[in-house]
Amino acid sequence: MAELKFSKDHEWVRLEGGVATIGITDHAQTALGDVVFVDLPEAGREVAAGESVAVVESVKAASDVYAPIAGKIVESNAALADDPSLVNGSAQSDGWFFKIEVADTAEIEALMDADAYQAFVDSEA
């Protein structure tokens, strides 16, 4: 399995063959609480790094999900429409949000690795 990279907005990215799978981190889903709804982007949409592309709603709040990299949306996780709780149970695998055809792989390299992300989360506490 490819290494996960992390954004300061609490998204994770896994690059596999030019396509990046993106979701929210376990830390983010824990902070949100029980996820009850997700609004996902349409395939074909071009997105810029940092652009809000999805919304996740929990019993506590609604939060934007940002594209940590630029590219074109190629797929959204249809399973989340039927079972948004996948985000809580499996945030960094089955609970992924969308896949992006990567415009520039250097953007992924600029993201944090797991240790740097954990240090970032710890610094926010």
PABASE-785850 format. One record per residue (C-alpha): residue number from 1; residue in three letters; x, y, z. Coordinates in steps of 0.001 Angstrom, whole numbers, plus 500000, padded with zeros to 6 digits. Example, Ala and Ser with C-alpha at 12.3 -4.5 7.8 and 13.67 -1.06 7.14 Angstrom:
2
{1,"ALA",{512300,495500,507800}},
{2,"SER",{513670,498940,507140}},
END
This chain:
125
{1,"MET",{500000,500000,500000}},
{2,"ALA",{501263,503453,499099}},
{3,"GLU",{502408,505800,501838}},
{4,"LEU",{499839,508272,503136}},
{5,"LYS",{500598,511992,503070}},
{6,"PHE",{498694,514561,505113}},
{7,"SER",{497512,518170,504805}},
{8,"LYS",{497151,520808,507518}},
{9,"ASP",{493392,520688,506802}},
{10,"HIS",{493364,517060,508044}},
{11,"GLU",{493033,515297,504699}},
{12,"TRP",{495088,512273,503722}},
{13,"VAL",{496360,511427,500239}},
{14,"ARG",{497428,508048,498829}},
{15,"LEU",{499014,508127,495353}},
{16,"GLU",{498559,505034,493214}},
{17,"GLY",{499612,505207,489577}},
{18,"GLY",{498887,508876,488878}},
{19,"VAL",{495586,508887,490778}},
{20,"ALA",{495372,510138,494356}},
{21,"THR",{492734,508842,496766}},
{22,"ILE",{491728,511462,499343}},
{23,"GLY",{489822,511343,502605}},
{24,"ILE",{489803,512887,506044}},
{25,"THR",{492160,511698,508746}},
{26,"ASP",{491242,509562,511716}},
{27,"HIS",{491979,512621,513878}},
{28,"ALA",{489424,514663,511885}},
{29,"GLN",{486665,512050,512064}},
{30,"THR",{487228,511688,515813}},
{31,"ALA",{486877,515459,516245}},
{32,"LEU",{483700,515503,514122}},
{33,"GLY",{481938,512673,515909}},
{34,"ASP",{479299,510523,514203}},
{35,"VAL",{479216,511348,510476}},
{36,"VAL",{475640,511459,509171}},
{37,"PHE",{476024,512868,505626}},
{38,"VAL",{478638,513615,502983}},
{39,"ASP",{478330,515802,499893}},
{40,"LEU",{480848,514624,497307}},
{41,"PRO",{482162,516244,494105}},
{42,"GLU",{481145,515201,490586}},
{43,"ALA",{483615,513315,488385}},
{44,"GLY",{485221,515533,485760}},
{45,"ARG",{485486,518602,487986}},
{46,"GLU",{488859,520374,487889}},
{47,"VAL",{489985,521436,491355}},
{48,"ALA",{492768,523612,492700}},
{49,"ALA",{494854,522755,495743}},
{50,"GLY",{493124,524188,498814}},
{51,"GLU",{489701,524372,497136}},
{52,"SER",{486669,523176,499094}},
{53,"VAL",{485341,520180,497167}},
{54,"ALA",{483196,518182,499588}},
{55,"VAL",{481262,518586,502819}},
{56,"VAL",{481077,516186,505741}},
{57,"GLU",{478281,516589,508286}},
{58,"SER",{478273,515063,511716}},
{59,"VAL",{475948,515283,514670}},
{60,"LYS",{478205,518126,515902}},
{61,"ALA",{478929,520232,512797}},
{62,"ALA",{479387,520481,509046}},
{63,"SER",{482923,520846,507719}},
{64,"ASP",{484447,521435,504324}},
{65,"VAL",{486813,518880,502828}},
{66,"TYR",{489563,520488,500766}},
{67,"ALA",{491551,519209,497824}},
{68,"PRO",{495118,518976,499146}},
{69,"ILE",{496362,518851,495534}},
{70,"ALA",{495211,520117,492145}},
{71,"GLY",{493778,517879,489457}},
{72,"LYS",{490603,516408,488027}},
{73,"ILE",{488081,514444,490084}},
{74,"VAL",{487813,510981,488549}},
{75,"GLU",{485638,509233,491134}},
{76,"SER",{483718,509801,494358}},
{77,"ASN",{483038,507125,496955}},
{78,"ALA",{479398,506225,496251}},
{79,"ALA",{479356,503923,499292}},
{80,"LEU",{479420,507011,501556}},
{81,"ALA",{476004,508129,500270}},
{82,"ASP",{474461,504920,501637}},
{83,"ASP",{476681,504586,504699}},
{84,"PRO",{478390,507830,505811}},
{85,"SER",{479497,506056,509005}},
{86,"LEU",{482258,504404,506926}},
{87,"VAL",{484148,507639,507590}},
{88,"ASN",{484056,506915,511333}},
{89,"GLY",{484807,503229,511100}},
{90,"SER",{487472,503327,508420}},
{91,"ALA",{488532,506944,507805}},
{92,"GLN",{491858,506136,506182}},
{93,"SER",{490726,503257,503953}},
{94,"ASP",{487076,502419,503070}},
{95,"GLY",{485893,505882,504165}},
{96,"TRP",{487760,507716,501372}},
{97,"PHE",{485968,510678,499753}},
{98,"PHE",{487215,511149,496181}},
{99,"LYS",{489975,510353,493716}},
{100,"ILE",{491932,512951,491734}},
{101,"GLU",{493946,512560,488564}},
{102,"VAL",{497065,514340,489792}},
{103,"ALA",{498171,517507,487977}},
{104,"ASP",{501571,517741,489717}},
{105,"THR",{503024,514971,491875}},
{106,"ALA",{505345,517527,493508}},
{107,"GLU",{502283,518798,495412}},
{108,"ILE",{501984,515396,497083}},
{109,"GLU",{505662,515368,498009}},
{110,"ALA",{505154,518738,499736}},
{111,"LEU",{502551,517262,502108}},
{112,"MET",{503410,515899,505556}},
{113,"ASP",{504345,512301,506243}},
{114,"ALA",{502733,510476,509182}},
{115,"ASP",{505308,511618,511749}},
{116,"ALA",{505117,515260,510688}},
{117,"TYR",{501309,515134,510713}},
{118,"GLN",{501259,513659,514220}},
{119,"ALA",{503613,516430,515398}},
{120,"PHE",{501287,518989,513748}},
{121,"VAL",{498206,517514,515496}},
{122,"ASP",{500047,517438,518823}},
{123,"SER",{501032,521097,518396}},
{124,"GLU",{497365,522086,517937}},
{125,"ALA",{496244,520396,521163}},
END
